């Protein structure tokens, strides 16, 4: 028996189920009566060639891709996660903000997955093939992104950094809902320049800050949650899981700085965040060591 990369066993053994039904990609092979299709739940996939046997239910979102094609015809590079609903853009001409966003999110998943883009410009999650086990924090970041990307409804965000004048009015994130207060009405904006100053290993992290904003915005835009509820019931818990800490909430001080009580391994520290001209500068986050 010969197995080809798409999961098909060629030759006489092709239609033989044997004792193990779980095969390629961990999916069940339905081989009775020569059917030879993998059951992915929502749809079934051919074994010989990487195509679905039925139309993609989200086909209208991918006009440039056949509604039958599996993983854009490249199953070695891509995985199918049943959707593609995260859009992140930057202001015209600013490529650094988008690059920073992608770098932070890719590193947050420990090299097991990376962000890719479909033909529509929306984000996908691609397996790198790395073996091993994710840490709880890496898994939390992946779960957050997967929840947003796999949902059939779209969630949209704009990322900025110090190259954008509006960044001085964004304190890490602005969900665009506070009438008379928001700097970007109707648009959830994330200042990745601010987030990047947290680093990736402290009590507060860049990936935690961005995860907070993405999950909060998703809850507001897709689930219809009220902003305060999304912040406290979705944003903060998601950030805590990604950071592996427990945040006691933030306090804005008279001098404009923000202090955050953070507990890690049973010990509580106060992290101070200092804004200069509306942005977190180098060295603007203190006492941020686990």
N, C-alpha and C positions, 0 to 999 in steps of 0.2 A: 504493500500500500504506500502511495506517495501523497504527502500533504503539501499543497501549494499555499502561498502566502495569504490568500483570501479565505483560508479555512476549509477548503474543499479537499476531501480525500478522494483521489482519482483511482480508477481501476475497479475490480469486482467488489472491494470492501466498501465502496462509497455509500451504499444504501444499508449498511449493517450498523445497527445502533450499538450493540455491545452492552457492557455493564455501566458505562459512564455516558450520561446524556449531556453533561456540561462540557462544551468544547471551546471553540474559537471565541476570544473576548469574554469568556465566562458565560456564554449564552447557550441555551439548550438547542441541540440539533434535533429537528424533527425529521427523521429519516424513514418513518414507516411508509411502506408502499412506494418507495423511491422519491418521496417529497423533497428531501434534502434542502431544508431551509432553516435558518437560524431565527429563533423567536426572540425579538428584542422588546417584546411587550406591546408597544403601540403598532409596530409593523414587523413584517418578516423580511429577511434578507436572503438573497440567493447565495449559494456557496461557491459556485464556479466563478462568478464575476461579482465585483463589489457594487451591486445595485439592489434597490428595494423592489418588492413585488407590487407595491401600491404607491399612490401619490403621497408626497410630503404634505402633511396637513398645514404646514406653514409656507407652502410653495410661493405664495404671493409676496413673501418677504425676500425671495432670492430669484429675481427674474433672470439673472445671468447663469443660473445653475439648473440643470435638469431636475425635475421633481422626483426622479427615480434614483439619482446618483447617490452613492454612499460616501460620506466624508469628502465631498468635492472630487471623488475619483482618486483620492490619495490616502488610503487607510493606513499606510505606514507612518504618515506624519500627523494625521488628524484623528480625533475621536468624535463620535456623534453623541451629543448630550441633549438631544431632543429639543433644541431651541437655540435662539441667538438674539438676545434682547437687551444687550448693554451697549449704549452709545456714549462714548466720551470724546469730546472735541476740545480744541483749543482756539484762542483768538487768532485771527488771520496773521500768518507770518511767524507765530511763536511755536517753534517745534520743540523747544527745550522743555516746556511744561508737559507736553504729551510724552516725551521720552522719559522724563522723570517719573511720571505716573506709571508707565509700563515697567520701568526698571524696578520700582518699589514693589509693584504687585507680583512681578515674576520672581523676585527674590523671596517674597513672602511665602511661596509654595515650595521652598526648599529644593528647587530644581526638578521636581516631579512633573510639574505642569508649567506651561507658559501661555501667555495671551497671544492669540492670533486674530486675524480679521477675515471675515467672510467677504464674498463679492459685493455685499451691500455696505461694507465698511463698519459693520458691527462686530463686537468682540466674540471670540470663541475661546474655549479652553483646549489646549493641545497637550497630550501626554508626550513626555520626552523619552519615555522608555526606561527611566531611572528605576532601579529596583531598591527595595528596602521599605521602611515604614516612616511615614510622616510623623513629625512631632505633633502634639495636640494643638500647638499654635499654628503650625503650617496647615493642618487639617481644617482648623477654624477659618483660615483665610480662603482656602479652596472652597469650603462649604458655602461661605458667604458669596463668593463670585459665582459659583455654580447655581445657587438659588436664583440669582438675578439673571444670569445668562440663559438658564433653561426655562424661565417663565415666558409664556407666549406674549405677554405685554411688555412694552418697551419702557426702560428707565433711561433718562438722558441727563448728562452732566457736562459741565464745562470746567476745564482745569486751567489755572493761571499760575504765574510765578512773578518774581520781581521785575520781569521784563514788561509786565502789564500794569498800567497805571491803576487799574481797579484793584489790584492785589493789596494795596495799602488800606482798602476798606473791607477786606475779607480776613477775619480772624480764624484761619485754618479752613473754615467752611461756612457757607451761607446758603440755607435751603431755599431762599427766594420767596418765602411765604409771609414774612413779618411786614405787614403794611406800614409804610412810613419809616421803617428801620432798615429793611433789606437793601443792600447795594445793587442787587441784581434781581429785580422783581420777576417772578415766574421762571427763574433759571437757578438750578442748584449748582453753585460754583464752589470748587475746591481749590484752595491755594496750596499746591504741592510744594512750592518753595518753603512755605511755613512748615508743612508736614515733614519735609526732608530734614529739618533741623533737629528733629527728635532722634534721628539715627534709627538703627534697626535692632539694637540689643538692650535698650534701657527699660525702665519701668513704663514709660510712654514711648511708643515707637511710631515711625512714619507709616508703616503698614497698618498699625492699629488706628491711627488717625484717619487714614483714607478709608479703611474698612468701616469705621463709624459713619462717615459721611455717605458712603455708598449704600449701606444698609438702611440708614435713616431716610435717605432720598427714595430708595426703593419702596419703603413702607408708606411714604407719603404719596408718591406718584402712582404706584400700582395697587396698593392695598387700601388707599384712601384714609390712612391714619392721620390723626391730628398731629401737627408738628411737635408739640411737647411730648405727646405719647410716643411718637417715633424716636425722639431724642433719648428719652429715659428708658423706654421699654425695648428698643431695638438697637439704637446707635451705641449706647454705653455698654450694654451686655456683649455686643459683638466685638467692640474694642477690647473689652476685658479678656475675652476668649483668645483673641489674636495676640494680645500682650502676655497672657498667662498671669494676669494680676487682677486685683479688685480695686476699682477706682471709687473713691468716696465723693466724687463730684468736684466741680471747679468753683472757685471764688474769684470774682473780679475785684481787685483792690483799688483804692483811691488813686494810686499812682499809675494805673493802667495795666499793671502786671496781673497775671493770673496764677493762682496757686491751686494745685491739685493734690489731694490726699490719696496716696496709692499704697496698697498693701500687697506684699510679696513674701511668701514663706513665713507668714505670721508676723512680719515686721512692717510697720507703717512709716512711710517717708512723705515729706512735703516737697513736691516738684514745683519749681517756680519758672514761669514762662514770661519773658520780657519782650515786649514789642517796641521796636524803634521805627518811628515814622510808619506805623501800621503793619510792619512785618517783623517776624522773628529772625534776628540776625545770627551770625556765627557766635556761639557761646551764649545765646539767648535762652537756653534751657539748662537749668542748674539742678543739682542733686538728683539727676536722672539715671542713677546706677543701681542695678539689682544687687 
